[in-house]
Amino acid sequence: MIIGGGASGITVAAELKRHDPGLDIAIVEPSELHWYQPGWTLVGAGVFRRAQTERREEKLIPKGVTWIKAAAAGFHPEENVIWLSDGRQVRYDFLVACPGLKIDWDAIEGLTETLGRNGVCSNYRPDTAEYTWQLIKSFRGGNALFTQPAMPIKCAGAPQKIMYLMADHLRRYHELSSASLEFNLAGDVLFGVPFFVPPLQKAVDGYGIKVAYKHNLKAIDGPAKTALFSVTDADGKVADVEKRFDMIHVVPPQTGLDVVRASPLSNTAGWIEVDPANLRHIRYPNIFALGDGGFHT
């Protein structure tokens, strides 16, 4: 049984079938559309069209794999049972959980009311990724803010990628000198893997991008074009700082799915608790997890 028909779930199903065509495999996935989410950054930069990142789910599920068109509503690993959103129970011998994560748009006050207009965009949704490109190609100077919440998030590079792509676009069309680009991140380092920090710092310096560490976006007022950040100084003191913008690319906080957080599969942080060496669950040896929901121990 595979929970989730995204990139992880589809890939696992295809590989298992390739190695053993006789396996009885089912994918639990409620959506009829499959999105290639890494492509949304390129939609936001005008390289891809949104349609290029969408496929029909049934065309991607491998031949011989059963599609259960429902969502997981409860995990009962002691009984090897999954409860589904339509009330059914299904049993499994082995479970591969690839449920994804929860993007908490409501965690930032005022964001849902203004997202997709008033200069507020995000590449973490396909519709608002299209709006990102509208803003970039019409930008003629002013303040462009980019945010990154506390980790973990899906695709840790995405908050910066769109910033560099926008800077390159502006430089190509001789608009960079009239723009102020600023990266506001909740953390205190440019990237969590030290190996990548020097080349990223070189890109930041080359484009003249300002970096504001320990800046966590907490509220946004689209019509007023203002963003409110909770800022921690060197002494650990926290204060609110308001910044004006002409454009802001927002990356909201992200957590484990509610159904995962409420289940025995979860650790105290709300993620599926796996051994990072083999992706097997710490307590349930017939359960594995990968993708956005299962790399956190």
N, C-alpha and C positions, 0 to 999 in steps of 0.2 A: 504494500500500500504506500503510495506516494502522496503526500499532502502538498498541493501547490503545482500548478501547471505553468510556472514561469520558466526562465532559462535553466535553473537548477533542476527542477522536477522533470522537464522534458528531456534534458541531457541524461539524467540518471536512468529514466525509462528506456531511452534509446540504447544506452550502453549495456544495460542489463539484457535487453532483447538481443543485442548483437552477440553477447557472450553465451546466452542460453535462450534460444527462441521458444522453448517450451515453458518458460516461467509464466505464471499467472500474475499479471501486474495490472493495477488500477491506479488512476490519477484522480484525486479529489480536487476539483477546480470549478468555481462557480461562474467565472467570466467567459464569455464567448470570444473576447478579444485578447490576444497576446501582444504585449508591448516589448520592444527592444529598448529598454530604458536607458542604456548608455547613449543611445542615439539622440536623446532629448537635448543633451548639451549642444549637439550639432544642429538640431532644429532651432535652438535659441541663437545660434550663430549664423543661421541662414544657409548652412551647408546641406542639411537634409530637409526634406519636407516631412511633415508629421505623418503622412500616409506611408512613408518609407519605414516607419518604426512600428507599424501595426500589421498584424496577421490574424487570420481566423484561427482560433484555438484548434478546431477539429482538423485543420490542415497540417498541424505541427505534431499532434499526438501520434507516436509511432504505430504502425500497423500491428494489430494484435493486442494493443493495450486498451483496457476498458476506461472510458471517461465517465466518471461520476460527477454530474453537473450539480454540485452543492458545495457548501463551505464546511470546514471542520468547526463544530460547535463545542466539542469537549473531548479531552484526551483521558483515557482510562488505561494506563499502561499495565497495571496489575492484571487486568483481564484481557489485554490485547484487543481493546475495543476503541473505536472512534464513534462519537456521536456526530451526526450531520445536522446541518441547518434545517433540513426538511423533516427531522424527527427520526430518521432511520439510524440504526446501529450497524456498523460493519466491523468484521473481525479481520485480523491480519496475523501472519506469522512473523513478518518483518515490516517495520515502518521506517520510511524515509521522510522526514519532515522538512519541507522547503516552503514554509508558509509566508516568507517575507517579513516585513516589519510594519510598524504603524508610524506614519508621518503625522505628527501632531500639529496640524495647522492652527487649532484653537489655542495652543499654548502661548501664542503671541497675540496680545490684545489688539483688536482692530484689523488683524490681517485678513481674515476671511471676507470681511466686508469690502475690502479695497483691492484684493488680489485680482490681477488681470486688468486693472485700470489705474488711473492716477499715477502712472509711472512705477507701479509696483508689480514685479514679475517674479517668476520662479521656474527653473527648469526641472523641478521635481514633479511637475504635472504636464501632460502633453499639450493641453490647451493654453496654459500660461507660458509654456516654452515658445509657442508661436508669438505671443505678445512680447517676449524678450527680444526677438529679432526685430519686431516693429519698432521697439524703443531704440535699439542699437543703430539701425539704419537711418533713423530720423534724428539721432542725437547731434546737436550742434553746439555743444559746450555746456558747462555746468558741473554739478556734483553727481557722480555716480557711485553709490555705495553698494558693497557686496558683503554679505554676512555669512557666518558659519557658527552653528551652535556647538555646545559641548558634545564630545564624542560619546558613543559611537553613532555614526550615520552611514547610510548606504553611499558608496562611491565617495570616499573622503576627498578625492581630487576635484570633484565636480564644482564645488563652490569657487575654486580658483580657476578652473579651466575656462569658464565663461568670461571671467575677468581678463584673462590673457587674450582670448579670442576677440573680445571687444576692443582691447587696447591695440591689437594688431590691425583691426578694421579701421579704427580712428587714425592710426599712423599712416595707413595706406592711402587714406583720403584726406590727409593733412588736417585732421581735426584734433589730434592728440594734444597739441599745445594749449588748446582752449578748454580742455577737460581736466577735472580733478577726480581721479579714481582712488577709492579708499577701501581697503579690505579690513572689515571689522570681525574679529574672530574671538570666540570665548576662551580659547586656549592661550598658552604663553609661548608656543613655538609655531613656526610657519607650517610645519608638517610633522606628523607623528613618527615618521621613519627618518632618522637622521641623515641617511645616505642621500635623500632627495632634497634636503634643505639648501645646500649651496647652489644647485642649478635653479631652484625656485627663487632664491634670493637674488640671483643674477637677473632673472626675468623681471622681478619686482623693481629692481633698481633700474634696469634698462628701459622700462616703460614709465618710470617715475611714479609708481603706485605707492601711496601711503599705506602703512600697516598699523592697525590699532589693536594691540593684544588685550586680552581680558575684557573685551567688550561683548556683552551678551544682549542681543536684541530682545526687548520685553514688550514693546508696544509700538504701533505704527498708526499714523494719522494720514491717510492718503490724500484727502482734499487739502490739508494744510501742508503736505509734503514734508512731514517731520517724522523722525524715527527716534525712539527713546531706548537708550542702552543702559544696562546695569554695568558699571565699570568698577573693577577692583584695582586699587593702586598698589604701589610697591610695598606699602605697609599693611596691606590686607584690608584697608578700609573700602567700603562699597558706597558708591554714589550714583545717582542717575544723571546721564548726560544726553541732551537732545541735539540731534543733528538734522540739518535740512538736506533735502535731496531733490534732484530733478529726475533721477531714476534710482531704483533700488532693487537689487536681486536678492531675494530672501531664501535662505535655507532654514526650514523650521526644525525644532527638536524632533528626535525620532526615538521610539521605544519598541519593546517587544509587543506583539499583538496581544490584545486583551485576553483572547482565548488561550494563548501560551502563558501569559502571566498568571492566570488563574489555575494552571494545570500543574501536575506533579513533574512535568518535564522541565519546569522553569527553575533557574537559580534565583538568588535573592534580588538580583538586578533586573529580572524579568525576561531573560534570554534562555533559550534551550541550552542545557548544560552538557556540553560535549567535550571529549578529549580532543584537543586541537591536532594531535598527531594522527588520529584515524577517524575523527568525526563521529565516533560511537558515543552514545549517551553514557554519562558517568555511572548511572544507577541501573539502566535498563539495556542489557547487552544486545537485544534485538531491535533497538531503535538507533537510527543515525539522523543527523541533521546537517544541512548545508545551506548556502545562500545567506541572505541577510539575517535570518532568524537564528542561526546556529553556530556562529563563530565566536561566541562570547562565553567565557568560563569564569 
